[in-house]
């Protein structure tokens, strides 16, 4: 235990030293996105105390994790009506998405920085009976403080890439102590479970329950709304979507679209950048490339002559997936690790992904193996596969059917996690050392 105290002290000192630089980075980002300048007090555990006596806390770091957590949060609201439901994020985009989707049904704040005092203030205010952490967030002081106060920790939809495992480096001993504070680790796949064991988790803590992303509900009438939307810009036009693009990916996407236009002159690209601060730059790049470009925030929908339509809003990916013939899910041409492909697959839309999908290994392999997705290596290959798919409706239908079937076959993780959450809340016995 002496080693643990020393490691934790060193870590806490480093977090204190890093805090001014983190705040400076927030301020710098606030120049382009003013929401980063708001609600700084929450990041140190200062906020108005909510009006409930106990809560279930769900932490989802940003938009992607929160979107995956929506079915789980809905199920927790139903299972624990006598507890407040607290949802924490770290980014303003995640915060905006929480408020848009759940509104006043949950209490939302930023998760404080991993400083002991900030974490204690946060816990005193929300009084959690359970902390549910989505995917890979391991914050040592948060975990140790929850354990000390008798708050069970459930790591839901747990995933750990080989890259993330190696990334702990000299900090792995502290991460090992921290992860052992978790009461239960609900791993997405056997590979993820094995990596958590390598990190230091005990076998009794880890269980493979599947991926909650497969439990994503398809909103009623979404497919019909997609058809109606297409009718306004030309129902017979080939339409493809590049979703969640990062800097360095728009150029290959636009190169591929130029190739598509050579064969299909009336083709439309729906381009959805991942981060709001890049919306303007993406639109400017489309225009600089020579494409007739419109933006969602300015002109609502594409016109018949629009070649590139920039979706510069949040929370509308599903709506535009439903309007597309093919979807390229970005974050995968660059070594970012990829993004969620199940949203498109669940709607029966064929999926293209790049070579870097280490954050979604299991999902990617399932879709590729089922014939619902294809992998491309670069802009040239992306353009070629788009030409092929947009020209073959039967192939698109075959891939779309495979995607829907794959998603349906893997549902059930949410129910298993909520059942475990109920057991943990029932077993809560108060503070322990």
C-alpha positions as CSV (number, residue, x, y, z in Angstrom):
1,X,0.0,0.0,0.0
2,X,3.0,2.3,0.5
3,X,3.7,2.0,-3.2
4,X,0.1,2.9,-4.0
5,X,0.2,6.0,-1.8
6,X,3.5,7.1,-3.4
7,X,2.2,6.6,-6.9
8,X,-1.1,8.4,-6.2
9,X,0.8,11.3,-4.6
10,X,3.0,11.7,-7.6
11,X,0.1,11.5,-10.0
12,X,-1.9,14.1,-8.0
13,X,1.1,16.5,-8.0
14,X,1.4,16.1,-11.8
15,X,-2.3,16.8,-12.3
16,X,-2.0,19.9,-10.1
17,X,1.0,21.1,-12.2
18,X,-0.8,20.3,-15.4
19,X,-4.0,22.2,-14.5
20,X,-2.8,25.7,-15.5
21,X,-1.8,24.3,-18.9
22,X,-5.1,22.5,-19.3
23,X,-7.0,25.8,-18.5
24,X,-4.8,27.6,-21.0
25,X,-5.7,25.1,-23.7
26,X,-9.4,25.5,-22.9
27,X,-9.0,29.2,-23.2
28,X,-7.2,28.8,-26.6
29,X,-10.0,26.6,-27.9
30,X,-12.5,29.1,-26.6
31,X,-11.2,31.5,-29.2
32,X,-12.8,29.4,-31.9
33,X,-15.6,27.8,-29.9
34,X,-16.8,30.1,-27.1
35,X,-18.6,27.3,-25.2
36,X,-15.1,26.2,-24.0
37,X,-15.0,29.4,-21.9
38,X,-18.2,28.6,-20.0
39,X,-18.9,26.7,-16.8
40,X,-15.3,26.4,-15.6
41,X,-16.4,26.1,-12.0
42,X,-17.9,22.8,-12.7
43,X,-14.5,21.4,-13.7
44,X,-13.5,21.9,-10.1
45,X,-16.6,20.5,-8.6
46,X,-18.5,23.7,-7.9
47,X,-22.1,23.7,-9.1
48,X,-25.6,24.1,-7.6
49,X,-26.6,21.1,-5.5
50,X,-29.4,19.1,-7.2
51,X,-32.6,18.4,-5.4
52,X,-32.4,14.6,-5.1
53,X,-31.1,12.5,-2.2
54,X,-29.2,10.0,-4.2
55,X,-28.2,9.4,-7.8
56,X,-26.9,7.1,-10.5
57,X,-24.0,8.8,-12.3
58,X,-23.2,8.0,-16.0
59,X,-19.9,9.4,-17.4
60,X,-19.6,9.7,-21.1
61,X,-16.5,11.7,-22.2
62,X,-18.0,13.2,-25.3
63,X,-20.5,12.9,-28.2
64,X,-19.6,9.5,-29.4
65,X,-19.7,7.9,-25.9
66,X,-22.9,9.7,-25.0
67,X,-24.6,8.5,-28.2
68,X,-23.6,5.0,-27.4
69,X,-24.9,5.4,-23.8
70,X,-28.4,6.7,-24.7
71,X,-30.1,3.3,-24.7
72,X,-28.4,2.5,-21.4
73,X,-29.3,5.8,-19.8
74,X,-32.9,5.4,-20.9
75,X,-33.0,1.9,-19.3
76,X,-31.4,3.2,-16.0
77,X,-34.0,6.0,-15.8
78,X,-36.7,3.3,-16.0
79,X,-35.0,0.9,-13.5
80,X,-34.1,3.6,-10.9
81,X,-37.1,6.0,-10.7
82,X,-36.3,6.9,-7.1
83,X,-32.7,8.1,-7.9
84,X,-31.6,11.1,-9.8
85,X,-29.8,10.4,-13.0
86,X,-26.6,12.4,-13.5
87,X,-24.8,12.5,-16.8
88,X,-21.3,13.9,-17.0
89,X,-19.2,14.8,-20.0
90,X,-15.9,16.6,-20.6
91,X,-16.5,18.5,-23.9
92,X,-19.0,21.2,-24.7
93,X,-20.2,19.2,-27.7
94,X,-21.0,16.3,-25.5
95,X,-22.7,18.7,-23.1
96,X,-24.9,20.2,-25.8
97,X,-25.8,16.7,-27.1
98,X,-26.9,15.6,-23.5
99,X,-29.1,18.7,-23.1
100,X,-30.7,18.3,-26.6
101,X,-31.5,14.6,-26.2
102,X,-32.4,14.3,-22.5
103,X,-33.2,17.9,-21.4
104,X,-34.4,18.1,-17.8
105,X,-34.8,14.3,-17.5
106,X,-31.3,14.2,-16.2
107,X,-28.9,16.4,-14.2
108,X,-25.9,17.3,-16.3
109,X,-22.5,18.8,-15.3
110,X,-19.0,18.5,-16.5
111,X,-16.9,15.8,-14.7
112,X,-14.4,17.6,-12.6
113,X,-10.7,17.4,-13.2
114,X,-9.1,14.4,-11.4
115,X,-8.1,16.3,-8.3
116,X,-9.0,14.8,-4.9
117,X,-10.7,18.0,-3.7
118,X,-12.7,18.5,-6.9
119,X,-13.8,14.9,-6.9
120,X,-14.9,15.0,-3.2
121,X,-17.0,18.2,-3.9
122,X,-18.6,16.5,-6.9
123,X,-19.5,13.4,-4.9
124,X,-20.9,15.4,-1.9
125,X,-23.3,17.2,-4.3
126,X,-24.6,14.3,-6.4
127,X,-24.5,11.6,-3.7
128,X,-24.1,8.6,-6.1
129,X,-25.2,5.1,-5.3
130,X,-23.4,3.9,-8.5
131,X,-20.9,5.4,-11.0
132,X,-21.2,4.0,-14.5
133,X,-18.2,4.9,-16.7
134,X,-18.5,4.4,-20.4
135,X,-15.8,2.6,-22.4
136,X,-12.2,3.4,-21.4
137,X,-12.1,6.3,-18.9
138,X,-9.9,5.4,-16.0
139,X,-9.2,8.4,-13.7
140,X,-7.2,7.2,-10.6
141,X,-8.4,9.8,-8.1
142,X,-12.0,9.4,-9.2
143,X,-11.8,5.7,-8.8
144,X,-10.0,5.7,-5.5
145,X,-12.3,8.3,-4.0
146,X,-15.4,6.4,-5.1
147,X,-14.0,3.3,-3.5
148,X,-13.2,5.1,-0.3
149,X,-16.8,6.4,-0.1
150,X,-18.4,3.0,-0.9
151,X,-19.6,4.0,-4.4
152,X,-19.5,1.0,-6.7
153,X,-18.0,1.6,-10.2
154,X,-19.3,-0.2,-13.3
155,X,-17.2,0.2,-16.4
156,X,-19.9,-0.3,-19.2
157,X,-19.2,-1.1,-22.8
158,X,-15.6,-1.5,-21.7
159,X,-13.0,-1.5,-24.5
160,X,-9.3,-1.2,-24.5
161,X,-7.3,-1.1,-27.7
162,X,-3.7,-2.4,-27.9
163,X,-2.6,1.1,-28.5
164,X,-4.4,2.4,-25.3
165,X,-3.0,-0.5,-23.3
166,X,0.6,0.4,-24.3
167,X,-0.1,4.1,-23.8
168,X,-0.2,3.7,-20.0
169,X,3.5,3.1,-20.1
170,X,5.1,3.9,-16.7
171,X,1.6,4.8,-15.4
172,X,0.4,1.2,-15.7
173,X,1.0,0.3,-12.0
174,X,-1.3,3.2,-11.0
175,X,-3.9,2.2,-13.6
176,X,-3.8,-1.3,-12.3
177,X,-4.6,-0.2,-8.8
178,X,-7.3,2.1,-10.1
179,X,-9.0,-0.5,-12.3
180,X,-9.2,-2.9,-9.4
181,X,-11.5,-0.3,-7.7
182,X,-14.2,-1.2,-10.2
183,X,-16.9,-3.6,-9.0
184,X,-17.6,-4.9,-12.5
185,X,-16.1,-4.4,-16.0
186,X,-18.7,-5.2,-18.8
187,X,-16.3,-5.8,-21.7
188,X,-17.4,-5.4,-25.3
189,X,-15.5,-8.5,-26.5
190,X,-13.2,-11.3,-25.4
191,X,-10.3,-9.3,-26.7
192,X,-11.2,-6.3,-24.6
193,X,-11.6,-8.5,-21.6
194,X,-8.2,-10.0,-22.0
195,X,-6.6,-6.5,-22.3
196,X,-8.3,-5.4,-19.1
197,X,-6.8,-8.4,-17.4
198,X,-3.4,-7.4,-18.8
199,X,-3.9,-4.0,-17.4
200,X,-4.3,-5.5,-14.0
201,X,-8.0,-6.2,-13.4
202,X,-8.9,-9.4,-11.5
203,X,-10.7,-12.2,-13.5
204,X,-13.7,-11.9,-11.1
205,X,-14.2,-8.3,-12.1
206,X,-14.5,-8.8,-15.9
207,X,-17.3,-10.3,-18.0
208,X,-18.0,-10.2,-21.7
209,X,-21.5,-8.8,-22.2
210,X,-21.4,-7.4,-25.7
211,X,-21.6,-3.9,-27.1
212,X,-24.4,-1.5,-26.1
213,X,-24.1,0.2,-29.5
214,X,-26.0,-2.8,-30.9
215,X,-29.0,-1.8,-28.8
216,X,-29.3,1.6,-30.5
217,X,-33.0,2.1,-31.3
218,X,-33.9,3.2,-34.8
219,X,-36.4,6.1,-34.4
220,X,-39.8,5.4,-35.8
221,X,-40.4,6.9,-39.2
222,X,-36.7,7.7,-39.8
223,X,-36.4,5.8,-43.0
224,X,-39.6,7.5,-44.4
225,X,-38.2,10.9,-43.4
226,X,-35.0,10.1,-45.2
227,X,-37.0,9.3,-48.4
228,X,-38.9,12.5,-48.1
229,X,-35.7,14.5,-47.6
230,X,-34.2,13.0,-50.7
231,X,-37.2,13.8,-52.8
232,X,-36.5,17.5,-52.2
233,X,-33.0,17.4,-53.7
234,X,-33.7,14.7,-56.3
235,X,-34.8,11.1,-55.4
236,X,-32.8,9.4,-58.2
237,X,-29.5,11.1,-57.5
238,X,-26.6,9.0,-56.1
239,X,-26.0,10.2,-52.5
240,X,-23.1,9.2,-50.3
241,X,-22.1,10.5,-46.8
242,X,-18.7,11.1,-45.2
243,X,-19.5,11.1,-41.5
244,X,-17.4,12.3,-38.6
245,X,-14.4,13.5,-40.7
246,X,-11.3,14.9,-39.1
247,X,-8.6,17.3,-40.3
248,X,-6.6,15.5,-42.9
249,X,-9.6,13.4,-44.1
250,X,-11.6,16.0,-46.0
251,X,-9.1,16.2,-48.7
252,X,-9.2,12.5,-49.5
253,X,-13.0,12.6,-49.3
254,X,-13.2,15.4,-51.8
255,X,-10.8,13.7,-54.1
256,X,-13.0,10.6,-54.0
257,X,-16.1,12.7,-54.6
258,X,-14.4,14.2,-57.7
259,X,-13.9,10.7,-58.9
260,X,-17.5,9.8,-58.2
261,X,-18.7,12.9,-60.2
262,X,-16.8,11.6,-63.3
263,X,-19.2,8.7,-63.5
264,X,-22.2,10.2,-61.8
265,X,-22.3,14.0,-62.6
266,X,-25.4,14.6,-60.4
267,X,-23.9,12.8,-57.3
268,X,-24.3,14.5,-53.9
269,X,-21.8,14.3,-51.0
270,X,-23.1,14.8,-47.5
271,X,-20.1,15.9,-45.4
272,X,-20.3,15.9,-41.6
273,X,-17.2,17.0,-39.8
274,X,-16.6,15.5,-36.4
275,X,-16.0,18.8,-34.5
276,X,-18.0,22.0,-34.6
277,X,-14.9,24.2,-34.7
278,X,-14.0,22.8,-38.1
279,X,-17.4,23.3,-39.8
280,X,-16.4,26.5,-41.5
281,X,-13.0,25.2,-42.6
282,X,-14.7,22.1,-44.1
283,X,-17.2,24.2,-46.1
284,X,-14.5,26.5,-47.3
285,X,-12.4,23.6,-48.5
286,X,-15.4,22.2,-50.5
287,X,-15.8,25.6,-52.2
288,X,-12.1,25.9,-52.9
289,X,-12.3,22.5,-54.5
290,X,-14.8,23.9,-56.9
291,X,-17.9,22.1,-55.7
292,X,-21.3,23.8,-55.5
293,X,-21.6,23.8,-51.7
294,X,-24.4,24.4,-49.2
295,X,-24.5,24.2,-45.4
296,X,-27.1,22.8,-43.2
297,X,-27.1,25.8,-40.8
298,X,-27.6,28.3,-43.7
299,X,-29.8,26.6,-46.3
300,X,-31.4,23.7,-44.5
301,X,-31.2,21.2,-47.4
302,X,-29.2,20.7,-50.6
303,X,-30.6,21.9,-53.9
304,X,-30.8,19.9,-57.1
305,X,-27.5,21.4,-58.2
306,X,-25.7,21.0,-54.9
307,X,-22.6,18.8,-55.2
308,X,-21.4,19.0,-51.5
309,X,-23.7,19.6,-48.5
310,X,-21.9,20.3,-45.2
311,X,-23.9,19.0,-42.2
312,X,-22.6,21.7,-39.8
313,X,-25.1,20.8,-37.0
314,X,-25.0,18.3,-34.1
315,X,-27.2,15.2,-33.6
316,X,-28.4,14.8,-37.1
317,X,-26.2,12.0,-38.4
318,X,-29.0,9.4,-38.3
319,X,-31.3,11.6,-40.3
320,X,-28.7,12.0,-43.1
321,X,-27.6,8.4,-43.0
322,X,-31.2,7.6,-43.8
323,X,-30.9,9.7,-46.9
324,X,-27.7,8.2,-48.2
325,X,-27.0,5.3,-50.5
326,X,-23.5,4.6,-49.0
327,X,-21.8,5.8,-45.9
328,X,-18.1,6.3,-45.3
329,X,-17.4,6.4,-41.6
330,X,-14.3,8.6,-41.0
331,X,-11.7,8.7,-38.3
332,X,-10.3,5.7,-40.1
333,X,-8.3,7.1,-43.0
334,X,-6.1,8.8,-40.4
335,X,-4.7,6.8,-37.3
336,X,-7.6,8.1,-35.1
337,X,-9.2,4.7,-34.6
338,X,-12.5,5.1,-36.4
339,X,-16.0,5.9,-35.2
340,X,-19.3,4.1,-34.8
341,X,-20.4,2.3,-37.9
342,X,-23.5,0.7,-36.4
343,X,-25.7,3.8,-36.9
344,X,-25.4,3.4,-40.7
345,X,-25.6,-0.4,-40.6
346,X,-28.8,-0.4,-38.5
347,X,-30.4,1.7,-41.2
348,X,-29.4,-0.7,-43.9
349,X,-26.8,1.6,-45.4
350,X,-23.6,0.0,-46.8
351,X,-20.5,1.1,-44.9
352,X,-17.0,2.0,-46.0
353,X,-14.2,2.3,-43.5
354,X,-10.5,3.2,-43.7
355,X,-7.5,1.1,-42.5
356,X,-7.5,2.5,-38.9
357,X,-10.4,1.1,-36.8
358,X,-8.6,0.0,-33.7
359,X,-11.1,1.8,-31.4
360,X,-13.9,-0.3,-33.0
361,X,-12.1,-3.6,-33.7
362,X,-14.9,-6.0,-32.8
363,X,-17.7,-4.0,-34.6
364,X,-15.6,-3.5,-37.7
365,X,-14.7,-7.2,-38.0
366,X,-18.3,-8.2,-37.5
367,X,-19.6,-5.9,-40.2
368,X,-16.7,-6.8,-42.6
369,X,-17.2,-10.5,-41.9
370,X,-21.0,-10.3,-42.6
371,X,-20.4,-8.4,-45.8
372,X,-22.1,-5.3,-44.5
373,X,-18.9,-3.2,-44.8
374,X,-15.8,-2.8,-47.0
375,X,-12.4,-1.5,-46.1
376,X,-10.6,1.1,-48.2
377,X,-6.9,2.1,-47.9
378,X,-6.9,5.6,-49.4
379,X,-8.7,8.2,-51.5
380,X,-8.2,6.3,-54.7
381,X,-9.7,3.1,-53.2
382,X,-12.5,5.1,-51.6
383,X,-13.4,6.6,-55.0
384,X,-13.4,3.2,-56.7
385,X,-15.6,1.5,-54.2
386,X,-18.0,4.4,-54.2
387,X,-18.3,4.2,-58.0
388,X,-18.9,0.5,-57.7
389,X,-21.5,0.7,-55.0
390,X,-23.4,3.6,-56.4
391,X,-23.7,1.8,-59.7
392,X,-25.0,-1.5,-58.2
393,X,-28.2,-1.3,-56.4
394,X,-28.4,-5.0,-55.8
395,X,-25.0,-5.0,-54.1
396,X,-26.1,-2.1,-51.9
397,X,-29.3,-3.9,-50.9
398,X,-27.3,-7.1,-50.1
399,X,-24.8,-5.2,-47.8
400,X,-27.7,-3.2,-46.2
401,X,-29.6,-6.4,-45.3
402,X,-26.4,-7.9,-43.8
403,X,-25.9,-4.8,-41.7
404,X,-29.4,-4.8,-40.3
405,X,-29.2,-8.5,-39.5
406,X,-25.8,-8.2,-37.8
407,X,-27.0,-5.4,-35.5
408,X,-30.2,-7.3,-34.6
409,X,-28.3,-10.5,-33.7
410,X,-26.0,-8.7,-31.2
411,X,-28.6,-6.8,-29.1
412,X,-29.0,-7.4,-25.3
413,X,-25.9,-5.8,-23.7
414,X,-28.0,-3.0,-22.2
415,X,-30.3,-5.4,-20.3
416,X,-27.3,-7.3,-18.9
417,X,-25.6,-4.1,-17.7
418,X,-28.7,-2.7,-16.1
419,X,-29.3,-6.0,-14.2
420,X,-25.8,-5.8,-12.9
421,X,-26.3,-2.1,-11.9
422,X,-29.3,-3.1,-9.9
423,X,-27.3,-5.7,-8.0
424,X,-24.5,-3.3,-7.3
425,X,-26.9,-0.6,-6.0
426,X,-28.6,-3.1,-3.8
427,X,-25.3,-4.2,-2.3
428,X,-24.0,-0.7,-1.4
429,X,-22.9,-0.7,2.2
430,X,-21.4,2.8,2.6
431,X,-17.8,4.0,3.0
432,X,-14.8,1.6,3.1
433,X,-11.1,2.0,3.2
